[in-house]
C-alpha cells in the first residue's frame, strides 16, 4: 500500500514539476518577447525624433538648397547621428523617416511654408 501511495505521489510531483517548467518557459519567452517589442518601440521613437530634428535643422541651415539636395544633406546628417548612437538603419528607412517628418513639419507649418513660396507637396 505504501508503495502505491509513493508511486502516486511521485507521479503527481512529476506532473506538477512538468507543468511548472512549461509555465516558466512560457513566462520567460513572453517576457523576452515583450522586452524586445518595447526596445524596438523605443528605438523607433528615437529615430522619429531624430528625423524631426533633422528636418528642422536642414530647413534652417540649408534653406538655399533644392529638395533633393536637402534630402541628401539630411540623410547624411541623420545617418551620422544613427551611427553615433549605434542604431541600425537602412537607406530606405532614413528616407522614409525624413519624408514622414517633413510631411508632419509641412502640416504643422503649412501657412508659413506657403508664404515662403515652398510647394505644399
C-alpha positions in Angstrom: 0.0 0.0 0.0 2.8 2.4 0.9 4.5 1.7 -2.4 1.3 2.6 -4.3 1.0 5.9 -2.4 4.6 6.6 -3.0 4.2 6.0 -6.8 1.1 8.2 -6.9 2.9 11.0 -5.0 5.9 10.6 -7.3 3.6 10.9 -10.4 1.8 13.9 -9.0 5.1 15.6 -8.3 6.3 14.8 -11.8 3.2 16.2 -13.4 3.3 19.4 -11.2 7.0 19.9 -11.9 6.4 19.5 -15.7 3.5 22.0 -15.6 5.7 24.4 -13.6 8.5 24.1 -16.1 6.2 24.6 -19.0 4.7 27.7 -17.3 8.2 29.1 -16.5 9.3 28.5 -20.1 6.2 30.3 -21.4 6.7 33.2 -19.0 10.3 33.7 -19.9 9.5 33.6 -23.6 6.8 36.2 -23.2 9.0 38.4 -21.0 11.8 38.3 -23.5 9.4 39.0 -26.4 7.8 41.9 -24.6 11.1 43.4 -23.8 12.2 43.1 -27.4 9.0 44.8 -28.6 9.4 47.6 -26.1 13.0 48.1 -27.1 12.0 48.2 -30.8 9.3 50.8 -30.0 11.7 53.0 -28.0 14.3 52.7 -30.9 11.7 53.7 -33.5 10.5 56.6 -31.4 14.1 57.8 -31.1 14.6 57.5 -34.8 11.4 59.5 -35.5 12.5 62.2 -33.1 15.9 62.4 -34.7 14.3 62.7 -38.1 12.2 65.6 -36.9 15.3 67.3 -35.6 17.0 66.6 -38.9 14.2 68.2 -40.9 14.2 71.3 -38.7 18.0 71.6 -38.9 18.2 71.1 -42.7 15.3 73.6 -43.3 17.0 76.2 -41.2 20.6 75.6 -42.1 20.3 74.6 -45.8 17.3 76.6 -46.9 19.2 77.6 -50.1 19.3 74.0 -51.3 16.7 72.4 -53.5 14.6 69.5 -52.3 16.8 66.6 -53.5 19.9 68.3 -52.1 18.2 68.9 -48.8 17.2 65.2 -48.7 20.8 64.2 -49.4 22.2 66.5 -46.7 19.5 65.4 -44.2 20.2 61.7 -45.0 23.9 62.2 -44.4 23.3 64.1 -41.1 20.7 61.5 -39.8 22.9 58.6 -40.8 25.8 60.1 -38.8 23.5 60.5 -35.7 22.4 56.9 -36.1 26.0 55.7 -36.2 26.9 57.8 -33.2 24.1 56.2 -31.2 24.8 52.7 -32.6 21.3 52.4 -34.2 20.8 50.0 -37.1 19.2 51.5 -40.3 18.8 51.2 -44.0 18.9 53.9 -46.6 15.2 53.4 -47.3 14.4 53.7 -43.6 16.3 57.0 -43.4 14.5 58.4 -46.5 11.1 57.2 -45.1 11.8 58.8 -41.7 12.8 62.1 -43.2 9.8 62.1 -45.6 7.4 61.4 -42.8 9.0 64.1 -40.6 8.8 66.5 -43.5 5.1 65.8 -44.1 4.5 66.4 -40.4 6.5 69.6 -40.5 4.7 70.8 -43.5 1.3 70.0 -42.0 2.2 71.9 -38.8 3.6 75.0 -40.6 1.6 74.9 -43.8 0.7 78.6 -43.8 4.2 79.8 -43.1 5.5 77.3 -45.6 3.2 78.6 -48.4 4.1 82.2 -47.6 7.7 81.5 -48.2 6.9 80.1 -51.7 7.5 76.5 -50.9 5.4 73.8 -52.5 2.9 72.1 -50.2 3.7 68.8 -51.7 
